[in-house]
Amino acid sequence: MGAVSKVQTTEELLKRLEQGEAINLVDVREDEEWEDGHIAEARHVALSRLQESMDELRPEDGTIWLICRSGARSGRACDYLNAIGYDAVNVEGGMLSWPGEIVTGR
């Protein structure tokens, strides 16, 4: 039996960011999606490059919050990271349900 992903809502993420909490937020979408709009506090580590970019995840900064377009890719990343010992949560609904502001570009 596989591990069940830990999940958080976009509303909870927005609330914590608005309260000034330092969230270790990683957007796993591909480059074009990221450039079209992302959360300002997020770092970009595309799922396709996750394994070779593990040093960019910064687990020492706390739980890794993962987001993508809908929650599917970030869910896969979350399962993988939790399976190898990281503390990760999937932001369910992804950017499609993000209620906050976004920024564009790199």
C-alpha distances in whole Angstrom, upper triangle without the diagonal:
4,7,9,12,15,18,22,25,27,30,28,29,32,33,32,34,37,37,37,34,33,30,28,28,27,27,25,27,30,33,35,33,33,37,37,36,34,34,36,34,32,31,30,28,27,23,25,27,24,23,27,28,25,29,29,26,28,25,29,29,27,23,23,23,22,24,25,27,24,21,19,20,20,16,15,17,16,12,14,16,14,12,15,17,19,19,19,19,19,22,21,24,25,29,29,29,31,34,36,38,37,39,40,40,39
4,6,9,12,15,19,22,24,27,26,25,29,30,29,31,34,34,34,31,30,26,25,24,23,23,21,24,26,30,31,29,29,33,34,32,30,30,33,31,28,27,27,24,23,20,22,23,20,20,24,24,22,25,26,23,25,22,25,26,23,20,19,20,19,21,21,23,21,18,16,16,16,13,12,14,12,9,10,13,11,9,13,14,15,16,15,15,15,19,18,21,22,26,26,26,28,31,32,35,34,35,36,37,35
4,6,9,12,16,19,22,24,22,22,26,27,26,27,31,31,31,27,26,23,21,21,20,21,20,23,25,29,31,28,28,32,32,31,28,28,30,28,25,25,25,23,22,19,21,22,19,19,23,23,20,23,24,20,22,19,22,23,20,17,17,17,16,18,20,22,20,16,15,16,15,11,11,12,10,7,9,11,8,7,11,12,13,13,12,12,13,16,16,19,20,24,25,25,26,29,30,32,31,33,34,35,34
4,6,9,13,16,19,21,19,20,23,24,23,25,28,28,29,25,25,22,20,20,19,20,19,21,24,28,29,27,27,30,30,29,26,25,28,26,24,24,24,22,22,19,22,23,20,21,24,24,21,24,24,21,22,20,23,23,20,16,16,15,15,16,18,20,17,14,13,15,13,10,11,12,9,7,11,12,9,10,14,14,14,13,11,10,11,14,13,16,18,21,22,21,23,25,27,30,29,31,32,33,32
4,6,10,13,15,18,16,16,20,21,20,22,25,25,25,22,22,18,17,16,16,16,16,18,21,25,26,23,23,27,27,25,22,22,24,22,20,21,20,19,19,16,19,20,17,18,22,21,19,22,21,17,19,17,20,20,17,13,12,11,11,13,15,17,15,11,11,12,10,7,9,10,6,6,9,10,8,10,13,13,12,10,8,7,7,10,10,14,14,18,19,18,19,22,24,26,25,28,29,30,29
4,7,11,13,15,13,14,17,18,17,19,22,22,22,19,19,15,15,14,15,16,16,19,22,25,27,24,23,27,27,25,22,20,23,21,19,20,20,19,20,18,21,22,19,20,23,22,19,22,21,17,18,16,19,18,14,11,11,10,10,12,15,17,15,12,13,14,11,9,11,11,8,9,12,11,9,12,14,13,12,9,7,5,6,9,10,13,14,17,19,18,18,20,22,24,24,26,28,29,28
4,7,10,12,10,11,14,15,15,16,19,20,20,18,18,14,14,13,14,15,15,18,21,24,25,22,21,25,25,22,19,18,21,19,17,19,19,19,19,18,21,22,19,21,24,22,21,23,21,18,19,17,20,18,15,12,11,9,9,10,13,15,13,10,12,13,10,8,12,12,9,11,14,13,12,15,17,16,14,12,9,5,5,6,6,10,11,14,16,14,14,17,18,21,21,24,26,27,27
4,7,8,7,7,11,11,11,13,16,16,17,15,15,12,13,12,14,14,16,18,22,24,25,21,20,24,23,20,17,16,18,16,15,18,19,19,20,19,23,23,21,23,26,23,22,23,21,18,19,18,20,18,15,12,11,8,10,10,13,15,13,10,13,15,12,11,15,14,12,14,17,16,15,18,20,19,16,13,10,7,6,5,6,9,10,13,14,12,12,14,15,18,19,22,24,26,25
4,5,5,6,9,10,11,13,14,16,17,15,16,14,15,13,15,15,16,18,21,23,24,20,20,23,22,19,16,14,17,16,15,18,19,20,21,20,24,25,22,25,28,25,24,26,23,20,22,20,23,20,18,15,14,10,11,10,13,13,12,10,14,15,13,13,16,16,14,17,20,19,18,21,23,22,20,17,14,10,8,5,5,7,8,11,12,9,9,10,12,16,17,20,22,25,25
4,5,5,6,9,10,10,12,14,15,14,15,13,14,12,13,13,15,16,20,21,21,18,17,20,18,15,13,11,14,13,13,16,17,19,19,19,23,24,22,25,27,24,24,25,22,20,21,21,23,20,18,15,14,11,11,9,11,12,11,10,14,15,13,14,17,17,15,18,21,20,20,23,25,24,21,18,15,12,10,6,7,7,7,8,9,7,5,7,9,12,13,16,19,21,22
4,5,5,6,9,10,10,12,14,14,16,14,16,14,16,16,19,20,23,24,25,21,20,22,21,18,15,13,16,15,15,19,20,22,23,23,27,28,26,29,31,28,27,28,25,22,23,23,24,21,19,17,17,13,14,13,15,15,14,14,18,19,17,17,21,21,19,22,24,23,23,26,28,26,23,20,17,14,13,9,10,10,11,11,12,9,7,7,9,12,14,18,21,24,24
4,5,5,6,9,10,11,13,11,13,11,14,13,16,16,19,20,24,25,26,23,21,24,23,20,17,14,16,15,15,18,20,22,23,23,27,27,25,28,30,27,25,26,24,21,21,20,21,18,16,14,14,11,13,13,16,17,16,15,18,19,16,17,20,20,17,20,23,21,20,24,25,24,21,17,15,12,12,9,10,12,12,13,15,12,10,10,11,14,16,19,22,25,25
4,5,5,6,9,10,11,9,11,8,11,9,12,13,16,17,21,22,23,20,18,21,20,17,13,11,13,11,11,15,17,18,20,20,24,24,22,25,27,23,22,23,20,18,18,18,19,16,14,12,12,9,11,10,13,15,15,14,17,18,14,16,19,18,16,19,21,19,19,23,24,22,19,16,13,11,11,8,10,12,11,11,14,11,9,10,10,12,14,16,19,22,21
4,5,5,6,9,10,10,12,10,13,11,14,14,18,19,22,23,23,20,18,20,19,16,13,10,11,11,12,16,18,20,21,22,26,26,24,27,29,26,25,25,22,20,21,20,22,18,17,16,15,12,13,12,15,16,16,16,19,20,17,19,22,21,19,23,24,23,23,27,27,26,23,20,17,15,14,11,13,13,12,12,14,11,8,7,7,9,11,14,18,21,21
4,6,5,6,9,9,12,11,14,14,17,18,21,22,26,26,27,24,22,24,23,19,17,13,14,13,15,18,21,23,25,26,29,29,27,30,31,28,27,27,24,22,22,22,22,19,17,16,17,14,16,16,18,19,19,19,22,23,20,21,24,23,21,24,26,24,24,28,29,27,24,20,18,16,16,13,15,16,15,15,17,14,11,10,10,12,15,18,21,24,24
4,5,5,6,5,8,8,11,11,15,17,20,22,25,26,27,24,22,24,24,20,17,13,14,12,13,17,19,21,24,24,28,28,25,28,29,26,25,24,22,19,19,18,19,15,14,13,14,12,15,15,18,20,20,19,22,23,19,20,23,22,20,23,25,22,22,26,26,24,21,18,16,14,15,13,15,17,16,16,19,16,13,13,12,14,16,18,22,24,24
4,5,5,5,7,7,10,10,14,15,19,20,23,23,24,22,19,21,21,17,14,10,10,8,11,14,17,20,22,23,27,26,24,27,28,24,24,23,20,18,18,18,18,15,14,14,14,12,14,14,17,19,20,19,22,22,19,21,24,22,20,24,25,23,23,27,27,25,22,19,17,15,16,13,16,17,15,15,18,16,12,12,10,11,13,15,18,21,20
4,5,7,10,11,14,14,17,18,22,23,26,26,27,24,21,23,22,19,16,12,12,11,14,17,20,23,25,27,30,30,28,31,32,28,27,27,24,22,22,22,22,18,18,18,18,16,18,17,20,21,22,21,25,25,22,24,27,25,24,27,29,26,27,30,31,29,25,22,21,19,19,16,19,19,18,17,19,17,13,12,10,11,14,16,19,22,22
4,6,9,11,14,15,19,20,24,25,28,29,30,27,24,26,26,22,19,15,15,13,16,19,22,25,27,28,32,31,29,32,33,29,28,27,24,22,21,21,21,17,17,17,18,16,19,19,22,24,24,23,27,27,24,25,28,26,24,28,29,27,26,30,31,28,25,22,21,19,20,18,20,21,20,20,22,20,17,15,13,15,17,19,23,25,25
4,6,9,12,13,17,19,23,24,27,27,28,26,23,24,25,21,18,14,13,11,14,17,20,23,25,27,30,29,27,30,30,27,26,25,22,20,19,19,18,15,15,16,16,15,18,19,22,24,25,24,27,27,23,25,28,25,24,27,28,25,26,29,29,27,23,21,20,19,20,18,21,22,21,20,23,21,17,17,14,15,17,18,21,23,23
4,6,10,11,15,17,21,23,26,26,28,25,22,24,25,22,18,14,14,11,13,15,19,21,24,25,28,27,25,27,28,24,23,22,20,17,16,16,15,12,11,12,13,13,16,17,20,23,23,22,25,25,21,22,25,23,21,24,25,22,22,26,26,23,20,17,16,16,17,16,19,21,19,19,22,20,17,17,15,17,18,19,22,24,23
4,7,9,12,15,19,21,24,24,26,24,20,22,24,20,17,13,12,9,11,13,16,18,21,22,26,24,22,24,25,21,20,18,16,14,13,13,12,8,9,10,11,11,14,16,19,22,23,21,24,23,19,21,23,21,19,22,23,20,20,24,24,21,18,15,15,15,17,16,19,21,19,19,22,21,18,18,16,17,17,18,21,22,21
4,6,9,12,15,18,21,21,23,21,18,21,22,18,15,11,11,8,8,10,14,15,18,19,22,21,19,21,22,19,17,17,14,12,11,11,12,8,8,8,8,7,10,12,16,18,19,17,20,19,16,18,20,17,15,19,20,17,17,21,21,19,15,13,11,11,13,12,16,18,16,16,19,18,15,17,15,16,16,17,20,21,19
4,7,10,13,16,19,19,22,20,17,19,21,18,14,12,12,8,8,8,11,12,15,16,19,18,15,18,18,15,13,13,11,8,8,8,9,6,6,6,5,6,9,11,14,18,19,17,19,17,14,16,17,14,13,17,17,14,15,18,18,16,12,11,9,10,12,12,16,18,15,16,20,19,17,19,17,18,17,17,19,20,18
4,7,10,12,15,16,18,16,13,16,17,15,11,9,10,7,5,6,9,10,13,14,17,16,14,17,18,15,14,14,11,9,10,11,13,10,10,9,6,5,6,8,11,14,15,14,16,14,11,14,16,13,12,16,16,14,15,19,18,17,14,12,10,10,10,10,13,15,12,13,16,16,13,16,14,15,14,15,16,17,16
4,6,9,12,13,16,13,11,14,16,14,10,10,11,9,5,5,6,6,9,10,13,13,10,14,15,12,11,12,9,7,10,11,14,12,12,10,7,6,5,6,9,12,14,12,14,12,9,12,13,10,11,14,14,12,14,17,17,17,13,13,10,10,10,10,13,15,11,12,16,16,14,17,16,16,14,15,16,16,14
4,6,9,10,12,10,8,11,12,11,8,8,10,10,6,6,5,6,7,9,12,12,11,14,15,13,13,15,12,10,13,15,18,16,16,14,10,8,6,5,6,9,11,10,12,10,8,12,13,10,12,15,15,14,16,19,19,19,16,16,13,12,10,10,13,13,9,9,13,14,12,16,15,15,12,13,13,14,12
4,7,9,12,10,9,12,14,13,11,12,14,14,10,9,6,5,4,5,8,9,8,12,13,11,12,14,12,11,14,15,19,17,17,15,12,10,7,6,5,9,11,10,10,7,6,10,10,8,10,13,13,13,15,17,18,19,16,16,13,13,11,11,13,14,10,11,14,16,15,18,18,18,15,16,15,15,14
4,7,8,6,6,10,11,11,10,12,14,15,11,11,8,7,5,6,9,10,11,14,15,14,15,17,15,14,18,19,22,21,21,19,15,13,10,8,5,7,10,10,10,8,8,12,12,11,13,16,16,16,19,21,21,22,20,20,16,16,13,13,14,13,10,10,12,15,14,18,18,17,14,15,14,13,13
4,6,6,6,9,10,11,11,14,16,17,14,12,9,8,5,7,8,9,11,14,15,14,16,18,15,16,19,21,24,23,24,22,18,17,13,12,9,10,13,14,13,10,12,15,14,13,16,19,18,18,21,23,23,24,22,22,19,19,17,17,18,17,14,13,15,18,17,21,20,19,16,15,14,13,12
4,6,5,6,9,10,11,14,15,16,13,12,8,9,7,10,10,11,13,16,16,14,17,18,16,17,20,22,25,24,25,23,20,18,16,14,12,12,16,17,17,14,15,18,18,16,19,22,21,21,24,26,25,27,24,25,22,22,19,19,20,19,16,14,17,20,18,22,20,19,15,14,11,10,9
4,5,5,6,9,11,14,16,18,15,14,11,12,10,13,13,14,16,20,19,18,21,22,19,20,23,26,28,27,27,26,22,21,18,15,12,12,15,17,17,15,16,20,20,19,22,24,23,24,27,28,28,30,27,27,24,24,21,20,21,19,16,14,16,19,18,21,20,18,14,13,10,9,10
4,5,5,7,8,12,14,16,13,13,10,12,10,12,13,15,16,20,20,18,20,22,19,19,22,24,27,25,25,24,20,18,15,12,9,8,12,14,15,13,14,17,18,17,19,22,22,22,25,27,27,28,25,25,22,21,18,17,17,15,12,10,12,15,14,17,17,15,12,12,10,10,10
4,5,6,6,9,11,12,10,10,7,10,9,12,13,14,15,19,19,16,18,19,16,16,19,21,24,22,23,21,18,16,13,11,9,10,13,14,16,14,14,17,18,16,18,22,21,21,24,26,26,27,24,23,20,19,17,16,17,16,12,10,13,15,14,17,15,14,10,9,8,7,7
4,5,7,11,11,14,12,12,10,12,12,15,16,16,18,21,21,19,21,22,18,19,22,24,27,24,25,24,21,19,17,15,13,13,16,18,19,17,17,21,22,20,22,25,25,25,27,30,29,30,27,27,24,23,21,19,21,19,16,13,15,18,16,18,17,14,10,8,5,4,6
4,7,11,12,15,14,14,13,15,14,17,18,19,20,24,24,22,24,25,21,22,24,27,29,26,27,26,22,20,18,15,12,11,15,17,19,17,18,21,22,21,23,26,26,26,29,31,31,32,29,28,25,24,21,19,20,18,14,11,13,15,14,16,15,13,9,8,5,7,9
4,7,9,12,11,12,11,14,14,17,19,19,20,24,24,21,23,24,20,20,22,24,27,24,24,23,20,17,16,12,11,10,14,16,18,17,16,20,21,20,21,25,25,25,27,29,30,30,27,26,23,21,19,16,17,16,12,9,11,13,11,13,11,9,6,5,4,7,9
4,6,9,7,9,9,12,13,15,18,18,18,22,22,19,20,21,17,17,19,21,23,20,21,19,16,14,12,10,9,10,13,14,17,15,14,18,19,18,19,22,23,22,24,27,27,27,23,22,19,18,16,13,15,14,11,8,11,12,10,12,10,8,5,5,6,9,9
4,6,5,9,10,13,14,17,20,20,19,22,23,20,20,21,17,16,18,19,21,18,18,17,15,12,12,10,11,12,14,15,18,17,15,18,20,18,18,22,23,21,23,26,26,26,22,21,18,16,15,12,15,14,11,9,12,12,9,10,8,7,5,6,9,11,11
4,6,8,10,14,16,19,21,21,20,23,23,20,21,20,17,16,17,19,20,17,18,18,16,14,14,13,14,15,18,18,21,20,18,21,23,20,21,24,25,23,25,28,28,27,23,22,20,19,18,15,18,18,15,12,16,16,12,13,10,8,6,6,9,10,10
4,7,10,13,16,18,21,20,19,22,22,18,18,18,14,14,14,16,17,13,14,14,13,11,12,12,14,16,18,18,21,19,16,20,21,19,19,22,23,20,22,26,25,24,20,19,17,16,16,14,17,18,15,13,17,17,13,14,11,11,10,10,12,13,12
4,7,10,12,14,17,16,15,18,19,15,15,15,12,11,12,14,16,13,14,13,11,9,9,9,11,13,16,15,18,16,13,16,18,15,16,19,20,17,19,23,22,22,18,17,14,14,14,12,16,16,13,12,16,16,13,15,13,12,10,10,12,13,11
4,7,10,12,15,13,12,15,15,12,12,12,8,8,10,13,15,12,14,14,11,10,10,10,12,15,17,16,18,16,13,17,18,14,15,19,18,16,19,22,21,20,17,17,15,15,15,14,18,18,15,14,18,19,16,18,16,15,13,12,13,13,10
4,6,9,11,10,10,13,13,10,12,12,9,9,12,15,17,15,17,16,12,12,10,10,10,13,16,15,16,13,12,16,16,13,15,18,17,16,19,21,20,21,18,18,15,16,15,15,17,18,14,13,17,18,16,19,18,17,14,13,12,11,9
4,6,8,7,6,10,10,7,9,10,7,8,11,14,16,16,17,15,12,12,10,10,10,14,16,15,15,12,11,14,14,11,13,16,14,13,17,18,17,18,16,16,14,15,14,15,18,18,15,15,18,20,19,22,21,20,17,16,16,15,12
4,5,5,6,10,10,9,11,13,11,11,15,17,20,19,20,18,14,14,11,10,9,12,14,14,13,10,10,13,12,10,13,15,14,14,17,19,18,20,17,18,16,16,15,15,17,17,14,14,17,19,18,22,21,21,18,17,16,15,13
4,5,5,8,10,9,11,14,12,12,16,17,20,20,20,17,14,14,10,10,9,12,13,12,11,7,8,11,9,7,10,12,11,11,15,16,16,18,16,17,14,15,13,15,16,17,14,15,17,20,19,23,23,23,20,20,19,18,17
4,6,8,9,10,12,15,14,14,18,19,23,23,23,21,17,17,14,14,12,14,16,15,14,10,11,14,11,10,14,15,13,14,17,18,17,20,18,20,18,18,17,18,20,20,17,18,20,23,22,26,26,26,23,22,21,19,17
4,6,6,6,9,11,11,12,15,17,20,20,21,20,16,17,14,15,14,17,19,17,16,12,13,15,13,11,14,16,13,13,17,18,16,19,17,19,17,19,18,19,21,22,19,20,22,24,24,27,27,26,23,22,21,19,17
4,6,5,6,9,9,9,13,14,17,17,18,16,13,14,12,13,13,16,18,16,15,11,11,13,11,8,11,13,10,10,14,14,13,15,13,15,14,15,15,17,19,20,18,19,22,23,23,26,26,25,23,22,22,20,18
4,5,6,9,10,10,13,14,17,19,19,18,15,17,15,16,17,20,21,19,17,14,14,15,13,10,13,13,10,10,13,13,11,14,13,16,15,17,17,20,22,23,21,22,25,27,26,30,29,29,26,26,25,24,21
4,6,8,9,11,14,15,18,19,20,20,17,18,17,18,18,21,23,21,20,17,16,18,16,13,16,17,14,13,17,17,14,17,15,18,18,20,20,22,25,26,23,24,27,29,28,31,30,30,27,26,25,23,20
4,5,6,7,10,12,15,16,17,17,14,16,14,16,16,20,22,20,20,16,15,17,16,12,15,16,14,12,16,17,15,16,14,16,15,18,18,20,23,24,21,22,25,26,25,28,27,27,24,23,22,20,17
4,5,6,8,9,12,13,14,14,12,14,13,16,17,21,22,20,19,16,15,16,15,11,13,15,12,10,13,14,11,12,11,13,13,16,17,19,22,24,21,22,26,27,25,28,27,27,25,24,24,23,20
4,6,6,9,10,12,14,14,12,15,15,18,19,23,25,22,23,19,17,19,18,15,16,18,15,13,16,17,14,14,12,14,15,18,19,21,24,26,23,24,27,28,26,29,28,27,25,24,24,23,19
4,6,9,11,11,13,13,11,13,13,15,17,20,22,20,21,18,16,18,18,14,15,18,16,13,16,18,16,16,13,15,14,16,17,19,22,23,20,21,24,25,23,26,24,24,21,20,21,19,16
4,6,9,9,10,10,7,10,10,13,15,19,20,18,19,16,13,15,15,11,12,15,13,10,13,15,13,13,10,11,10,13,14,16,19,21,18,19,23,23,21,24,23,23,21,21,21,21,18
4,5,6,8,9,8,11,12,15,18,22,23,21,22,19,16,18,18,15,14,17,16,12,14,17,15,13,10,11,11,14,16,18,21,23,21,22,25,25,23,26,24,24,22,22,23,23,20
4,5,5,7,7,10,12,16,19,22,23,20,21,19,16,17,17,14,13,15,14,10,11,14,12,10,7,7,9,12,15,17,20,23,21,22,26,25,23,26,25,25,24,24,26,25,23
4,5,8,9,13,15,19,22,26,26,24,25,23,20,21,21,18,16,19,18,14,15,17,15,13,10,10,12,15,18,20,23,26,24,25,28,28,26,28,26,27,26,26,27,27,24
4,7,8,11,14,17,20,23,24,22,24,22,18,20,21,18,16,19,19,15,16,19,17,15,12,11,12,14,16,17,21,24,21,22,26,25,23,24,23,23,23,23,25,25,22
4,6,9,12,16,19,23,23,20,22,21,17,18,19,16,14,17,17,13,13,17,16,13,10,8,9,11,14,15,19,22,20,22,25,24,22,23,22,23,23,24,26,26,24
4,6,10,13,17,20,20,17,19,18,14,14,16,13,11,13,14,11,10,14,14,11,8,5,5,7,10,12,15,19,17,19,22,21,19,21,21,22,22,23,25,26,24
4,6,10,13,17,17,14,16,14,11,12,13,10,9,12,12,9,10,13,13,12,8,6,5,6,9,10,14,16,14,16,20,19,17,20,19,20,20,21,22,23,21
4,7,10,14,14,11,14,13,9,10,13,10,8,12,13,11,12,15,16,15,11,9,6,5,6,7,10,13,11,13,16,15,14,16,16,17,17,18,20,21,20
4,7,11,11,8,10,9,5,8,10,7,7,11,12,10,12,15,15,15,12,11,7,6,5,6,9,11,9,11,14,14,13,16,16,17,16,17,18,19,18
4,7,8,6,9,8,5,8,11,9,9,13,14,13,15,18,19,19,16,14,11,9,6,5,8,8,5,7,10,11,10,13,14,15,13,15,16,17,17
4,6,6,7,6,5,9,10,10,11,14,15,15,17,19,20,21,18,18,14,12,9,8,9,8,5,6,9,10,10,14,15,15,13,15,15,16,16
4,6,8,8,8,11,13,13,14,17,18,19,20,22,24,25,22,21,17,15,12,10,10,8,5,5,6,9,9,13,14,15,13,15,15,16,17
4,6,8,8,9,12,13,14,16,17,18,19,21,23,24,22,21,17,14,10,9,7,5,4,6,6,8,10,13,15,17,15,18,18,20,20
4,6,5,6,9,10,10,12,14,15,16,18,20,21,18,17,13,11,7,6,5,5,5,8,9,10,11,15,16,18,17,19,20,21,21
4,6,5,6,9,10,11,13,14,15,17,19,20,18,18,14,12,9,10,8,8,8,11,12,13,15,18,20,21,20,22,22,23,23
4,5,5,6,9,10,11,12,14,15,17,19,17,17,13,12,9,10,10,11,9,12,13,15,16,19,20,21,19,21,21,21,20
4,5,5,6,9,10,10,12,14,15,16,14,13,10,9,6,7,8,10,8,11,13,14,14,18,19,20,18,20,20,21,20
4,5,5,6,9,10,10,12,14,15,14,13,10,8,5,8,8,10,10,13,14,15,16,19,21,22,21,23,23,24,23
4,5,5,6,9,10,11,13,15,13,14,11,11,9,12,12,14,13,16,17,18,19,23,24,25,23,25,25,25,24
4,6,5,6,9,10,11,12,11,11,9,9,8,11,13,15,13,16,18,19,19,22,23,24,22,23,23,23,22
4,5,5,6,8,10,11,9,9,6,6,6,9,11,14,13,16,18,18,18,22,22,24,22,24,25,25,24
4,6,5,6,9,10,10,10,8,9,9,12,13,16,16,19,21,21,21,25,26,27,26,27,28,28,27
4,6,5,7,9,9,10,9,11,11,15,16,19,18,20,22,23,23,27,27,29,27,28,28,28,26
4,5,5,6,5,7,7,9,11,14,16,19,18,20,23,23,23,26,26,27,26,27,27,27,25
4,5,5,5,6,6,9,11,14,16,19,19,22,24,24,24,27,27,29,28,29,30,30,28
4,6,7,9,10,12,14,17,19,22,21,24,26,26,27,30,30,32,31,32,32,32,30
4,6,9,10,14,15,19,21,24,23,26,28,28,28,31,31,33,31,32,32,32,29
4,7,9,12,15,19,21,24,23,26,28,28,28,30,30,32,31,32,32,32,30
4,6,10,13,16,18,22,20,23,26,25,24,27,27,28,27,28,29,29,27
4,7,11,13,16,20,19,21,24,23,22,25,24,26,25,27,28,29,27
4,7,10,13,16,15,17,20,19,19,21,21,23,22,24,25,26,24
4,7,9,13,12,15,17,16,16,18,19,21,21,23,24,25,24
4,6,9,9,12,14,13,13,16,17,19,19,21,22,23,23
4,6,6,9,11,10,9,12,14,16,16,18,20,22,21
4,5,9,10,8,10,13,15,17,17,20,21,23,24
4,7,6,5,8,11,13,16,15,18,20,22,23
4,5,6,6,10,12,13,13,15,16,18,19
4,5,5,8,9,10,9,12,13,16,16
4,6,9,11,12,12,15,15,18,19
4,6,9,12,12,15,17,20,21
4,6,8,9,12,15,18,19
4,7,9,13,16,19,21
4,7,10,13,17,18
4,7,10,14,16
4,7,10,12
4,7,9
4,7
4
